[in-house]
C-alpha cells in the first residue's frame, strides 16, 4: 500500500500529538538531589591506636536517604569496596541520617569514602568524596604492663623461676582477644619451635597460664559429658627458660570480617627469657586429696571482678595435677567452664579458642579437684565437697553519650553514641516504648530486635513512635570461642522522644497475633496464626513468620491476604517453647510463644 503526502502528514501529526500527550501526563522530569556538602570524618575512640570512624555531612534538600561507600582505592574499584550495605533488600540506601558509623571492623589500611543523596523515588544524585583516613590498629607497645605474676597476682621480676607461670597484662583498648606465644629460650627465643613445646593461643582473658598436657584416657572427674580443656601435648620442661610475646586482636563480629592485630609486645624484650619453669612438685601422699577454703587464693571469695578472672590456689601436698570447675549454681549443675592443668593457676581459655563468661547478677562458683597422678587420674573429691568459692563478674558498662536523656529528636534518623568497653567485640542496642524492654523495636537493617554493630555509634534505620517517651540501652558483648558471644553488663537506660513529622523510614505499626492449635511433644500438630494490625484489627498480608525452638527446624512462611499462616510442626523437646517471630517492614517485630504440651 502506498501513502500520499497528505496521509503521511496526518500520520506524523497524530504521532507527535500522542507523544506530547504522554509527556504531559508524565509531568516534568524529576531532578536528582544535589551532592552532599560538609563531609567530615571523626574518630569516636579517644584511645591512641584505635580508630572508630564516624562520617558526617550536611542534610540535602529533597533527600530521603543517603548511600555511603568506603573503599581502599581512590578510583572506587568494586572489588575493593569494604562498606556499606543498604538498609534492607528493598531499600537501596545506607542510612536515613546525616551520619554513619561503619558497623564492621576495618582492616589496617588507607581508606576513601563517598556519599550521595537519594530522593523518595530512588533517584541518586552525584557522589561527594570525603577526606581520606588511615586505620592503623595497635601502637607499639600494643599491650601495656605485660608482666610475670605470683599466685597472689602480684608482679614478679621477669626471668624468675616459678612453679606456676602466670603472665598478665592490662586490657587493651579495642581488643576483643589476644594472641599469646610462649616458646623455649636457648640463647635466643625460638619463635618457630615445635608445637609440642611452643604455645600459640588466642584468649579473651588478659592473662596466660599453661593448661595441662597428656591427660589420661577417661580422666574426667566431673562426668557430665563435658570434656575438660587442655593443651594436648604442648608441655613445659623442667628447668627450661621461656619467652613470651602478646598482641591484641580487634576482630569483626561477622565471621567474614577481618581480624586486625596490633604489634607484638615482649616480656620483657625479644630474645630475653620471661620465666623458667621450676618443674613438677615432689611426689607425696595425697590422702585425702581435697583443698580447704583457705587454699583458694584468687579471685577472693565473695569479690566482684570486672574482667575475665584468673584462678589461683595453693599447691595441695601430693597433688600432681588439677581440674578446675566453674558453675553458675552452688550444686555445679550449670557448668560455665571446665579445665585440666598441671599448675596451680588457670587463665580461662580452651586448647584452641577463646573463653568468655557472661556478666551475671548472681554468683559464679568454682572448685579445684586435685589429682594424685600427672595424668589427671586419682581424683577423690567432687566440686560440692571441695570447699567451692564464689565471685561475681560485672564489667564496666557503656556510658550513654547521646541522645541525652529527655531530648526531642527532630532529625530524620536518631543517632546513638556511647563509650567503648574493654573486651567488647560488638554492641547490642535496644530501643523500646516501655522501660522493661519487653517489646524491642525492630531496626529495618537488623534480623534480630534492636541493632548490632562493631562501632560505638549507630544511626537508626527505622522510624520510632512519636509523641511518647522512648527508652534505649546498650550492651557490650564479648567473644566466647565457637559459642559466639556472651553478654556483658547493660548500660543505664536513656530516654528520648521523636518529634512529629521527623520522618526517617516507615510508620511504626504493631501486630496482634492469635493462634489456633498448639505444639505437642513428638506429635504432628497444625498451628494456624492470624496476624492483624493492632490499631485497626485489619489482617496483615505478606508478613514473614518464622517458627523455631523445641527442636524444630526453623521455617519461614508469609501470611495470606487474610493474615493467616499455618505450620505443621512436631516438637521434639519438652519442656520447651515454640517461638513465632513476626516481621514486616513498617511494623515492630513481635515474638509470639507457645509452650509445648504433652498431649
Secondary structure, DSSP 8 states (H G I E B T S, - for coil): ----HHHHHHHHHHHHHHHHHHHHHH-S-----------EEEE---STT---EEEE----TT-SEEEEEEESSTT--GGGEEE---SBTTB--SBSSSEE--SS---SEEEEEEEEEE-TT--B---EE---EEE----SS-S---EEE-TT--EE-TTEEESS-EEE----TT-SEEEEEEEEBSSSB-TT--TTT-EEEEESSSEE-----S--TT--TT-SS---B--TT----TT-EEEEEEEEEEE-SSTTS-EEE---EEESSTTS--EEE--S------SS----GGGEEES-TTEEESS--EEEE---TT--EEEEEEESSTTS-SEEEEEEESSSEEE---SSS-------SS-EEEEEEEESSTTS--B---GGGTT-EEEEE------EEES-TTEEE-SSS-EEEE---TT-SEEEEEEESSTT-SSB-B-TT-SSSBEEESSSEEE-SS---SSSEEEEEEEEEEE-GGG-EEEEEE---EEEEE-TT--SSS--B-EEEEEES--BBTB-EEEEEEEEETTT--B-TT-EEEEEETTEEEEEEE--TTSEEEEEE-B--SS-EEEEEEE-TTB--EEEEEE-B--
